[in-house]
């Protein structure tokens, strides 16, 4: 209330002119207030056309899926190894294929060095079958003096066979030890002869070179003197030409002598190296043969002793024929037959065969080497190549079997665009193997492998490019 009185008193204190100006300004402000409010609403409120919400544009569906991938033969690359029973034991004796060879299904790729031992084991097992069958027949026939005599003869035969094994081994051992002694010595003599020949040839030919070079220096001095005389017109041009020809002839002789010297030294050095390698090989081969002969002898002796013991036991029981004896003989025959089947299976494992028809892509182990974790060879059916595309898991839903695809090389291994058709869409999501060259690309992308059969006309272009990096475009229209 006090404030209201203050305003009234203040208004009354104004002079009349000022009071009328204040009253007019206030009235004008009150009159213009509605118009101002109306205009403010007009500018702040958007027109009805602007308030309408436009519909969002429909997303454009991509008509193709792109990805990186690799090339591989139909059925993938197969690593052919030695049978599991031979891994870490067998050494390759013969490798019958090389890279680029085409092989048929079941074709022998390699032969392991235990083939001869396994063949001998099979022969022994077959012999055991024959012995067991003979024993069974004798048991069934009953005790006869003739059978007893025959059994004794069988024992004598086995003992004679055992003695034959011993005699053969002693002779083989003596021969190999003699060979191990004189063959390296003979080879050493040849090496010494070659070294002596080299030591004799070098000084002789070096002396020839020194003589020719000295002769060349003297002839060149004469030639310069002839040039001076010719310049002074003291001699004819023909004498100067003759001296120049003499210089060129000596130079040619030096070149030929130097070439002969180099060739002689290189040839003799090569022969020395080859003879040294032969000397080492002969020693190694003889030692290996000696070890194999000892192993075969030990096996033969052990087997024959077992046969003698079995034959002796049969002789002791032959007078009495009982059902249990027949059953025992039948069991022994069955065991021997099982041993034959096992020996046949083991011998089969000494021959490494191709599991499918295809082409040899890579050789990992050669003759004299033991197959490692990579096996002996890698092979594949390169007559039909396949593109393996690593498609992002978000794009897999767009793919269907039968869609067309275009394959390009990422490395320039081939220039033309290859055509193909989607034939298989993987069912498992994994980590990306083929990495993008873009440093900003995600190296931990989750992808699905999609296999694309390349058209036969294009497949021949890339049959030698297994694992080559490619870019794949799959048409999803």
NUSEDREN-758961 format. One record per residue (C-alpha): residue number from 1; residue in one letter; z, y, x. Coordinates in nm, 2 decimals. Each point is the difference from the previous one (the first is absolute). Layout:
<rs>
NUM a Z Y X
...
</rs>
This chain:
<rs>
1 x 0.00 0.00 0.00
2 x 0.08 0.23 0.29
3 x -0.34 -0.08 0.15
4 x -0.18 0.10 -0.33
5 x 0.18 0.33 -0.01
6 x -0.10 0.06 0.36
7 x -0.37 -0.05 -0.08
8 x 0.03 0.24 -0.31
9 x 0.17 0.26 0.20
10 x -0.25 -0.03 0.27
11 x -0.29 0.04 -0.25
12 x 0.16 0.31 -0.16
13 x 0.04 0.16 0.34
14 x -0.38 0.00 0.05
15 x -0.20 0.31 -0.07
16 x -0.21 -0.01 -0.33
17 x -0.34 -0.05 0.17
18 x 0.12 -0.30 0.20
19 x 0.17 -0.15 -0.30
20 x -0.33 0.01 -0.20
21 x -0.20 -0.15 0.29
22 x 0.25 -0.29 0.03
23 x -0.02 -0.06 -0.38
24 x -0.39 -0.01 0.01
25 x -0.01 -0.24 0.29
26 x 0.24 -0.24 -0.17
27 x -0.20 0.01 -0.32
28 x -0.32 -0.06 0.18
29 x 0.15 -0.30 0.18
30 x 0.12 -0.15 -0.33
31 x -0.35 0.04 -0.14
32 x -0.18 -0.16 0.29
33 x 0.24 -0.30 0.03
34 x -0.17 -0.23 -0.26
35 x -0.34 0.07 0.15
36 x 0.13 -0.09 0.35
37 x 0.15 -0.32 -0.12
38 x -0.32 -0.09 -0.18
39 x -0.21 0.06 0.31
40 x 0.24 -0.19 0.22
41 x -0.03 -0.30 -0.23
42 x -0.38 0.03 0.01
43 x -0.01 -0.02 0.38
44 x 0.26 -0.27 0.05
45 x -0.12 -0.23 -0.27
46 x -0.31 -0.21 0.11
47 x -0.30 -0.02 -0.24
48 x -0.03 -0.31 -0.21
49 x -0.31 -0.11 0.20
50 x 0.20 0.01 0.32
51 x 0.29 -0.20 -0.15
52 x -0.22 -0.30 -0.08
53 x 0.04 -0.29 0.25
54 x -0.32 -0.13 0.15
55 x -0.03 -0.38 0.00
56 x 0.04 -0.16 0.36
57 x -0.32 -0.13 0.15
58 x -0.05 -0.37 0.01
59 x 0.04 -0.15 0.35
60 x -0.32 -0.12 0.17
61 x 0.01 -0.37 0.06
62 x -0.12 -0.10 0.35
63 x -0.30 -0.22 0.00
64 x 0.07 -0.17 0.34
65 x 0.28 -0.13 0.21
66 x -0.01 0.05 0.38
67 x 0.20 -0.18 0.27
68 x 0.00 -0.12 0.35
69 x -0.04 -0.37 0.09
70 x -0.14 -0.26 0.24
71 x -0.27 -0.26 0.03
72 x 0.07 -0.37 0.01
73 x -0.19 -0.33 -0.07
74 x 0.02 -0.17 -0.33
75 x 0.33 -0.19 -0.01
76 x 0.15 0.22 0.27
77 x 0.02 -0.07 0.37
78 x 0.13 -0.35 0.07
79 x 0.20 -0.09 0.31
80 x -0.08 -0.35 0.11
81 x 0.28 -0.16 0.19
82 x 0.09 -0.34 0.14
83 x 0.17 -0.23 -0.25
84 x 0.38 0.08 -0.02
85 x 0.08 -0.33 0.17
86 x -0.20 0.11 0.31
87 x 0.12 0.36 0.02
88 x 0.16 0.07 0.33
89 x -0.11 -0.34 0.13
90 x -0.38 -0.04 0.01
91 x -0.22 0.19 0.24
92 x -0.36 0.06 -0.09
93 x -0.22 -0.24 0.19
94 x -0.33 0.11 -0.15
95 x -0.09 0.31 -0.20
96 x -0.32 -0.08 -0.19
97 x -0.07 0.34 -0.15
98 x -0.04 0.36 0.11
99 x 0.02 0.34 -0.17
100 x -0.28 0.05 -0.24
101 x -0.06 -0.38 -0.06
102 x -0.04 -0.11 -0.36
103 x 0.19 -0.32 -0.08
104 x 0.00 -0.23 -0.30
105 x 0.31 -0.13 -0.18
106 x 0.17 -0.28 0.19
107 x -0.20 0.07 0.32
108 x 0.20 -0.06 0.32
109 x 0.09 0.33 0.16
110 x 0.22 -0.12 0.29
111 x 0.13 -0.32 0.15
112 x 0.36 -0.02 0.14
113 x 0.07 -0.16 0.33
114 x 0.23 -0.27 -0.15
115 x -0.30 -0.17 -0.16
116 x -0.02 -0.28 0.26
117 x 0.37 -0.07 -0.02
118 x -0.02 -0.02 -0.38
119 x -0.30 -0.22 0.02
120 x 0.19 -0.24 0.23
121 x 0.30 0.01 -0.24
122 x -0.23 -0.09 -0.29
123 x -0.15 -0.30 0.19
124 x 0.35 -0.12 0.09
125 x 0.11 0.04 -0.36
126 x -0.31 -0.20 -0.12
127 x 0.09 -0.27 0.26
128 x 0.35 -0.01 -0.14
129 x -0.15 -0.06 -0.35
130 x -0.20 -0.29 0.13
131 x 0.31 -0.15 0.17
132 x 0.21 0.05 -0.31
133 x -0.26 -0.16 -0.22
134 x -0.02 -0.29 0.23
135 x 0.38 -0.04 -0.01
136 x 0.00 0.01 -0.37
137 x -0.27 -0.27 -0.02
138 x 0.20 -0.22 0.23
139 x 0.32 0.04 -0.19
140 x -0.17 -0.10 -0.32
141 x -0.17 -0.30 0.16
142 x 0.33 -0.14 0.12
143 x 0.11 -0.14 0.33
144 x -0.27 -0.19 0.19
145 x -0.03 -0.10 0.35
146 x -0.33 0.17 0.02
147 x 0.14 0.32 -0.13
148 x 0.29 -0.02 0.25
149 x -0.25 -0.05 0.28
150 x -0.21 0.29 -0.13
151 x 0.31 0.23 -0.01
152 x 0.08 -0.09 0.35
153 x -0.36 0.08 0.10
154 x 0.03 0.33 -0.18
155 x 0.31 0.08 0.21
156 x -0.19 -0.10 0.31
157 x -0.29 0.22 -0.10
158 x 0.22 0.30 -0.06
159 x 0.17 -0.05 0.34
160 x -0.34 -0.03 0.16
161 x -0.10 0.32 -0.18
162 x 0.31 0.17 0.12
163 x -0.08 -0.10 0.36
164 x -0.36 0.13 -0.05
165 x 0.15 0.34 -0.11
166 x 0.20 0.01 0.32
167 x -0.29 -0.10 0.22
168 x -0.22 0.26 -0.16
169 x 0.26 0.27 0.03
170 x 0.06 -0.08 0.37
171 x -0.38 0.02 0.07
172 x -0.04 0.32 -0.20
173 x 0.29 0.16 0.17
174 x -0.12 -0.09 0.35
175 x -0.35 0.13 -0.09
176 x 0.13 0.33 -0.14
177 x 0.24 0.05 0.29
178 x -0.28 -0.06 0.25
179 x -0.22 0.24 -0.20
180 x 0.28 0.26 0.00
181 x 0.02 -0.03 0.38
182 x -0.36 0.00 0.12
183 x -0.18 0.21 -0.26
184 x 0.21 0.32 0.06
185 x -0.03 -0.07 0.38
186 x -0.38 -0.03 -0.03
187 x -0.01 0.32 -0.20
188 x 0.22 0.17 0.26
189 x -0.25 -0.11 0.27
190 x -0.29 0.16 -0.20
191 x 0.20 0.32 -0.04
192 x 0.07 0.01 0.38
193 x -0.37 -0.06 0.06
194 x -0.10 0.29 -0.22
195 x 0.26 0.23 0.16
196 x -0.13 -0.10 0.35
197 x -0.36 0.07 -0.12
198 x 0.11 0.34 -0.13
199 x 0.18 0.08 0.33
200 x -0.32 -0.09 0.19
201 x -0.25 0.18 -0.22
202 x 0.18 0.33 -0.02
203 x 0.00 0.08 0.38
204 x -0.36 -0.12 0.03
205 x -0.13 0.22 -0.28
206 x 0.22 0.29 0.10
207 x -0.15 -0.01 0.35
208 x -0.35 0.00 -0.15
209 x 0.10 0.31 -0.20
210 x 0.14 0.18 0.30
211 x -0.32 -0.08 0.21
212 x -0.22 0.13 -0.28
213 x 0.20 0.32 -0.04
214 x -0.01 0.06 0.37
215 x -0.37 -0.05 0.00
216 x -0.03 0.24 -0.29
217 x 0.19 0.27 0.18
218 x -0.23 -0.03 0.31
219 x -0.32 -0.01 -0.21
220 x 0.12 0.31 -0.20
221 x 0.05 0.19 0.33
222 x -0.35 -0.10 0.11
223 x -0.13 0.11 -0.34
224 x 0.15 0.34 0.03
225 x -0.15 0.03 0.35
226 x -0.34 -0.09 -0.14
227 x 0.04 0.26 -0.27
228 x 0.06 0.26 0.27
229 x -0.30 -0.12 0.21
230 x -0.22 0.00 -0.31
231 x 0.11 0.35 -0.09
232 x -0.10 0.10 0.36
233 x -0.33 -0.19 -0.05
234 x 0.08 -0.23 0.29
235 x -0.06 -0.32 -0.20
236 x -0.22 -0.11 -0.29
237 x 0.12 -0.04 -0.36
238 x -0.06 -0.37 0.01
239 x 0.26 -0.05 0.27
240 x 0.25 0.20 -0.21
241 x -0.08 -0.21 -0.31
242 x 0.04 -0.32 0.20
243 x 0.35 0.11 0.11
244 x 0.10 0.10 -0.35
245 x -0.12 -0.34 -0.13
246 x 0.21 -0.16 0.27
247 x 0.31 0.20 -0.12
248 x -0.06 -0.11 -0.36
249 x -0.05 -0.36 0.10
250 x 0.33 -0.01 0.18
251 x 0.18 0.16 -0.29
252 x -0.15 -0.27 -0.23
253 x 0.12 -0.27 0.24
254 x 0.35 0.15 0.00
255 x 0.01 0.00 -0.39
256 x -0.12 -0.36 -0.01
257 x 0.25 -0.11 0.26
258 x 0.29 0.18 -0.18
259 x -0.11 -0.17 -0.33
260 x -0.01 -0.34 0.16
261 x 0.34 0.06 0.16
262 x 0.16 0.10 -0.33
263 x -0.16 -0.29 -0.18
264 x 0.11 -0.25 0.26
265 x 0.36 0.12 0.00
266 x 0.02 0.01 -0.38
267 x -0.16 -0.34 -0.04
268 x 0.24 -0.17 0.25
269 x 0.30 0.17 -0.14
270 x -0.10 -0.11 -0.35
271 x -0.05 -0.36 0.12
272 x 0.35 0.01 0.17
273 x 0.16 0.11 -0.33
274 x -0.18 -0.26 -0.20
275 x 0.09 -0.28 0.24
276 x 0.37 0.12 -0.01
277 x -0.01 -0.01 -0.38
278 x -0.16 -0.35 0.01
279 x 0.27 -0.11 0.24
280 x 0.28 0.11 -0.23
281 x -0.18 -0.16 -0.30
282 x -0.04 -0.33 0.17
283 x 0.37 -0.01 0.09
284 x 0.11 0.09 -0.35
285 x -0.24 -0.25 -0.16
286 x 0.11 -0.29 0.22
287 x 0.37 0.09 -0.06
288 x -0.06 0.01 -0.38
289 x -0.18 -0.34 0.01
290 x 0.28 -0.15 0.20
291 x 0.25 0.12 -0.26
292 x -0.21 -0.13 -0.29
293 x -0.04 -0.34 0.18
294 x 0.38 -0.03 0.04
295 x 0.06 0.09 -0.36
296 x -0.26 -0.25 -0.13
297 x 0.15 -0.27 0.23
298 x 0.35 0.06 -0.12
299 x -0.11 -0.01 -0.37
300 x -0.20 -0.32 0.06
301 x 0.29 -0.17 0.18
302 x 0.25 0.10 -0.27
303 x -0.23 -0.12 -0.28
304 x -0.09 -0.33 0.17
305 x 0.37 -0.07 0.08
306 x 0.07 0.05 -0.37
307 x -0.28 -0.24 -0.09
308 x 0.13 -0.26 0.24
309 x 0.35 0.03 -0.14
310 x -0.13 -0.03 -0.35
311 x -0.22 -0.30 0.09
312 x 0.30 -0.17 0.17
313 x 0.21 0.05 -0.30
314 x -0.27 -0.15 -0.22
315 x -0.02 -0.30 0.23
316 x 0.37 -0.06 -0.03
317 x -0.01 0.00 -0.38
318 x -0.34 -0.16 -0.06
319 x 0.15 -0.35 -0.05
320 x 0.18 0.12 -0.32
321 x -0.20 0.14 -0.29
322 x 0.22 0.18 -0.25
323 x -0.08 0.25 -0.28
324 x 0.19 0.26 0.20
325 x -0.22 -0.06 0.30
326 x -0.31 0.05 -0.21
327 x 0.14 0.32 -0.15
328 x 0.09 0.12 0.35
329 x -0.35 -0.07 0.13
330 x -0.15 0.18 -0.30
331 x 0.23 0.30 0.06
332 x -0.10 0.00 0.37
333 x -0.37 0.00 -0.10
334 x 0.06 0.28 -0.25
335 x 0.17 0.20 0.27
336 x -0.28 -0.05 0.24
337 x -0.26 0.10 -0.26
338 x 0.21 0.32 -0.07
339 x -0.01 0.07 0.37
340 x -0.38 -0.03 0.00
341 x -0.02 0.24 -0.29
342 x 0.23 0.24 0.18
343 x -0.20 -0.03 0.32
344 x -0.33 0.06 -0.19
345 x 0.15 0.31 -0.16
346 x 0.12 0.13 0.34
347 x -0.34 -0.07 0.15
348 x -0.16 0.20 -0.28
349 x 0.22 0.29 0.08
350 x -0.14 0.01 0.36
351 x -0.33 0.13 -0.15
352 x 0.04 0.35 -0.15
353 x -0.25 0.04 -0.28
354 x -0.13 0.30 -0.20
355 x 0.17 0.02 -0.34
356 x -0.30 0.18 -0.15
357 x -0.36 0.09 0.08
358 x -0.03 0.34 0.17
359 x -0.04 0.19 0.32
360 x 0.23 0.01 0.31
361 x 0.12 0.36 0.03
362 x 0.25 -0.03 0.29
363 x 0.10 -0.26 0.26
364 x 0.37 0.02 0.09
365 x 0.03 -0.32 0.22
366 x -0.24 -0.17 0.23
367 x -0.02 -0.32 0.19
368 x 0.31 -0.05 0.21
369 x 0.21 0.22 -0.22
370 x 0.27 -0.08 -0.25
371 x -0.05 0.15 -0.35
372 x 0.24 0.28 -0.07
373 x 0.12 0.17 -0.32
374 x -0.35 0.14 -0.06
375 x -0.15 -0.35 -0.01
376 x -0.32 -0.11 0.17
377 x -0.26 0.21 -0.19
378 x -0.03 0.24 -0.28
379 x -0.28 -0.06 -0.25
380 x -0.13 0.12 -0.33
381 x -0.29 -0.04 -0.25
382 x -0.19 0.30 0.13
383 x -0.31 -0.09 -0.21
384 x 0.19 0.18 -0.28
385 x 0.20 0.30 0.11
386 x 0.27 0.15 -0.22
387 x 0.14 0.36 0.00
388 x 0.38 0.01 -0.05
389 x 0.09 0.34 -0.15
390 x 0.36 0.13 0.01
391 x 0.02 0.18 -0.34
392 x 0.30 0.22 -0.09
393 x 0.21 -0.17 -0.26
394 x -0.05 0.31 -0.23
395 x -0.38 -0.07 -0.01
396 x 0.01 -0.38 -0.06
397 x 0.01 0.04 -0.38
398 x -0.35 0.15 0.02
399 x -0.16 -0.31 0.17
400 x -0.17 -0.30 -0.16
401 x -0.16 -0.30 0.14
402 x -0.38 0.05 0.01
403 x 0.00 0.38 0.08
404 x -0.25 0.11 0.26
405 x 0.11 0.14 0.33
406 x -0.14 0.18 0.30
407 x 0.12 -0.07 0.36
408 x -0.03 0.24 0.29
409 x 0.11 -0.04 0.37
410 x 0.29 0.22 0.11
411 x -0.08 -0.05 0.37
412 x -0.38 0.00 0.00
413 x -0.03 -0.37 0.05
414 x -0.28 0.00 -0.25
415 x -0.20 0.29 -0.15
416 x -0.13 -0.11 -0.33
417 x 0.20 -0.01 -0.33
418 x 0.08 -0.36 -0.11
419 x 0.01 -0.11 -0.36
420 x 0.25 -0.24 -0.15
421 x 0.18 -0.12 -0.31
422 x 0.38 -0.02 -0.07
423 x 0.08 -0.38 -0.02
424 x 0.38 -0.01 0.04
425 x 0.28 0.25 -0.07
426 x 0.33 -0.09 0.18
427 x 0.32 -0.07 -0.19
428 x 0.24 0.12 0.27
429 x 0.08 0.35 0.11
430 x 0.05 0.04 0.38
431 x 0.01 0.26 0.28
432 x -0.33 0.16 0.11
433 x -0.14 -0.17 0.31
434 x -0.32 0.21 0.06
435 x 0.13 0.35 0.09
436 x -0.18 0.33 -0.08
437 x -0.10 0.21 0.30
438 x 0.14 0.31 -0.19
439 x 0.33 0.08 0.17
440 x 0.14 0.13 -0.33
441 x -0.08 -0.33 -0.18
442 x 0.29 -0.22 -0.13
443 x 0.03 -0.30 0.23
444 x 0.25 -0.18 -0.23
445 x -0.23 -0.01 -0.30
446 x 0.03 -0.29 -0.24
447 x -0.34 -0.17 -0.06
448 x -0.16 -0.30 -0.16
449 x -0.27 -0.20 0.19
450 x -0.33 -0.01 -0.20
451 x -0.27 -0.24 0.13
452 x -0.36 0.11 -0.04
453 x -0.29 -0.25 0.05
454 x -0.27 0.18 0.21
455 x -0.36 -0.06 -0.12
456 x -0.17 -0.28 0.20
457 x -0.27 0.24 0.12
458 x 0.27 0.23 0.15
459 x 0.24 -0.28 0.11
460 x -0.22 -0.10 0.29
461 x 0.02 0.36 0.14
462 x 0.38 -0.03 0.06
463 x 0.05 -0.37 0.06
464 x 0.11 0.09 0.36
465 x 0.24 0.28 -0.10
466 x 0.31 -0.19 -0.12
467 x 0.31 0.24 -0.04
468 x -0.23 0.31 0.03
469 x 0.16 0.30 -0.17
470 x -0.19 0.11 -0.32
471 x 0.01 0.25 -0.28
472 x -0.05 -0.14 -0.35
473 x -0.11 0.18 -0.32
474 x 0.04 -0.21 -0.32
475 x -0.19 0.12 -0.31
476 x 0.24 0.00 -0.30
477 x -0.23 0.14 -0.26
</rs>
